[in-house]
Structures are given as structure tokens and as C-alpha cells.
Amino acid sequence: MKIRLFKRSRNLHKWAGILCGIFILILSVTGILLMHPEKFGIQKAQISGQYLPAKYFNVQRANLNIQALLVSPSASQTIFIGTNVGIYRSKDSGTTWKQINQGLFDQNIQVLSLHPDFPNTVYAGTKLGIFKSEDEGETWSEWIDESAGLAHPHILDISILPEDPEVLFAASKGGIYKSSDAGETWDIVYNENAVTQIEFSLGHIYAVTVNNVIRSNDSGETWENVWNEVVKNPISILSLNTEPEFLYTSTQQGLLKSFNGGRNWVTDPTFKDLPVTAGYVYPKDLSHLLFGHGEIISRSKDGGDTWFPLTSLFLDLEGGTSIVHDLTHIYALNKNTILAGTTSGLFISKDDGRGWENINLSGAANQLSPSEMKMDVVKVITEIHNGRFFGSYFILLVDIATLGLIFLTFSGFVIAYYRAWVKRRKAVETTTDEVIQFQETADELTSESEEIHDMIEHITEHIEKCRLVYMDQEKKEIGEVGRHLTTLDKKMHSMMQRLKDLEKMN
């Protein structure tokens, strides 16, 4: 394994580091701004729509699913409807409509609620939290989400306590939340099941969950399961606030009625085995009821003892085709005018349910230019902080950057370990080579020393012979001695040079 293999990852290291740096920078800057909006002067600031993505203002047209219906009690001509593509408002009993989505960056409206003392204050529940308007929906200036305590911001119902409008209850996918300061802060008071509706009645608070109906007798602090064996698969609950308490519970299997506060229940035979999805009681005549299933609304004027079906909501199109609509909401504007919200649009009857017409909302969209559209700076920063501003690709880049950071850290440790291992290995190899070289040099010097020793003995032997032999042999021996002395001199110089080299190695 070579260190050059790691060099190929330099580009990946670089871009991963850049992505991580950008992510951390955006998160840090937006986090600081959101923690101190007053200090930086952005709490009430707004930014023009021409600098923002079109997704915050443009709504694609689709079949309008009426998910919320609200009528102002102080001005019955003012109607709000919440749809899957925003909020529409009429100030002339449904004749003309205007789309009011200014500031709503989540336009899938689940519920609408009106302040009982200040009719210009409207709350809108969405999958991203609660939006608040103080000018009848013209602009939605406040957004309440996780930062205020709504850990599960998918809101399905908002109810305001009539006796104290500062107390709000929000039904959500995560349970029930309660606010005692008009929505500034929230605390969870029930978290066992998702809750779809909250209803006030004679000191009680009823809540419809996905499994049953629960009740609180202490302003929502504690909750008890009621009617587990009787009320199953509930859709909604309606109270007449009478004494004794009359209750009507819509279920997937029909309509249940109780005339003694829920101690006893009876199943209405008219709606047996039918999912009752909408209901309404006339406030000035509590025995006058409207309940519906599918596209049929039935009327009772004796508290539910007898029922009479109204004209079907079939919308006849050219060619004899008809569209089936499932009811979601019923509301009577006056004695003769009835509104019916369905999964495919809004219908109105001006003759007490004998005939219906579909309200066309296609031309009600805002025609504001981008420069006229505004959005709160705090909301923009929150969107940037959450990554929604940049879209799903930014979230993908954040994931890639996170994985890159993990890879960068791991590979850095691997490279450091590998380099240390190579360094230790080279040190061991160098030491071994020096020892081998030293040993070879010592062996050579030993061999040469022995040769020199043999030569010296040989010279000594020849000198002795010179003393013993005749004079005619003296020249031959002296020549032999000279030859050996010359060889000895070379050996001695070579040995001295090797000794010097050996000293340098040590």
C-alpha cells in the first residue's frame, strides 16, 4: 500500500471541507440572528418578494379541498375557507372571493380559528405550525412553530377558550398543546395519540383522537378516556351546550347521540353504517341540525329524531357527467343560505338546500407583482436555517457534507497512522543495513589483518634465510623481500582507509 493512494482523495477532502464550512457558516449566522432578532433589528423587517423564490408566493391550481370553513360571528358576510392551496376570503356572503396568502409559506391549511373578542385576528393551522393574522388575513405576520414549544407542528385544530381568549388549545399529530399567552408559548398536555378536534362544552373539554374521545374537567391539565367501548373510530364531536348536555359524535359507522352528557348513547338508524363527515347546529334553534355523508346532507328539526335529505351535491356537467363530492364542512349563513365544503370545492345553496351551485375560485388569486409581495425577514432566516429555502438539493448537499466530514476525519487518522508506520519501518530497515554493512566491513578487515600477519611471518622467514644462505643467493631473497614489502604497504593503506570509513559509519 502506497501513500500516493491517499493523495488521490485530496479533491474529495477539499470539496467535503468546503461544503461542511458553508453549512456550518450558514447554520451559525442564521442561528445567531434568530436568537437575537431585536438586537439586529429584524423582528419587524420585511423583504420584497422579488428577491425571494417564487415558491413562497405562487400556488399551483388544483382541485380545491375545503379543509377549513370559518364565518365571522361579528360580520356573517365575512367567510374564510382554508384549502390545500391557501386561504380564500369573501366579504359579501360568498359572491366574490380573494385569495389571502401573503406571508403563508405553508399553504396547506388544516384549520382556521377566529379570536372571539378581536374578529380581525385569525389563526391558521398548517403542517408547519400556526400562522397568525391581525388584519383579517391580509397579511400573516406571525408564525408559531417548534421554537414556541410546538414539538409536533402538524396542527389539525385550534380552539380558543371563550371565557379567556388568552388560552388556546391546539390539536396535532403529537397530541394536545396548551397556550396561556395567546400562542406565544405552548406546553403539551396530552401526548398518547394524535388528536383531530377539540370541543368546549359546559365546563368540559372534549378531544377526538384517532382511537376514541377523551375528556378534561380541569382546563386541559389532565385527560381521561371516555366511552371506549361505545364510541369507536370517531370523526368529530358536536355539543349543543344544553342542560342536560346533548352530544352528537360522528363516526365511520354512523351517528351516535347522547341526551344525558354521554352516560348513554344511541345509534341513529338514518346514518347506520355510514361515515358521517360533517355536522352543524343552528345557534338560534338548537334542535335544528344538519349532518352529511358523501354528497348528501340531511336535516332534522327535532334534535335528530327524524331526518330529511336535502338535494344532492351532484354537479351536472356538459354531456351528463357528474362528480361525486365528499363533505368536509357544513355552515348556514342565514335561514336560506347554506355553505357546503367538500373534497372537490365549495358549494352554496341560497334556497335552503333545494339547489346548489359550485363557487368558482379560480379567478380569486392575488394579482400582486413580486415587488408588492412581502415576507418577514425572520421567516426567511428560519427557512434558510432549516434548509427549506434552498430546497431538497441543499438538504442533499448537507448530507453529503456530513458524510464527507466523517470520511475526512477517518481517512486523516488512517493517513497519520500509515505515515507513522512507514517511518518506523524505514528506521528499522536503515539500522539493519548499517549492522550488516558494519559486520561485512569487520569481516573484511579481519581477513586482511590475517593476510598481513601471514606476509609479515613470510618476510621474517626470508630474512632468516638471508642470514643462512650463501652470498650468491642473497639477491634473490632480497628481491623477494622487496616484493612482499610493496604488497604489505598497499594492504596497510587499504586497511587504514577502511578503518576511517568504519569510524564514519559509527
Secondary structure, DSSP 8 states (H G I E B T S, - for coil): --THHHHTTHHHHHHHHHHHHHHHHHHHHHHHHHH-TTTTT-SS-EEEGGGS-GGGT----------EEEE-SS-TT-EEEEETTEEEEESSTTSS-EE--TT-S-----EEEE-SS-TT-EEEEETTEEEEESSTTS---EEE-GGGT-SS--EEEEEE-TT-TT-EEEEETTEEEEESSTTSS-EEEE-SS-EEEEEEETTEEEEEESS-EEEESSTTSS-EEE-TTT--SEEEEEE---SS--EEEEETTEEEEESSTTSS-EE-GGGTT----EEEEETTEEEEEEEEETTEEEEESSTTSS-EE-----EE-TTS-EE---EEEEEESSSS-EEEEETTEEEEESSTTS--EEE--TT-S----TTT-EEEHHHHHHHHHHTTTT-HHHHHHHHHHHHHHHHHHHHHHHHHHHHHHHHHHHHHHHHHHHHHHHHHHHHHHHHHHHHHHHHHHHHHHHHHHHHHS-GGGHHHHHHHHHHHHHHHHHHHHHHHHHHHHHHHH-
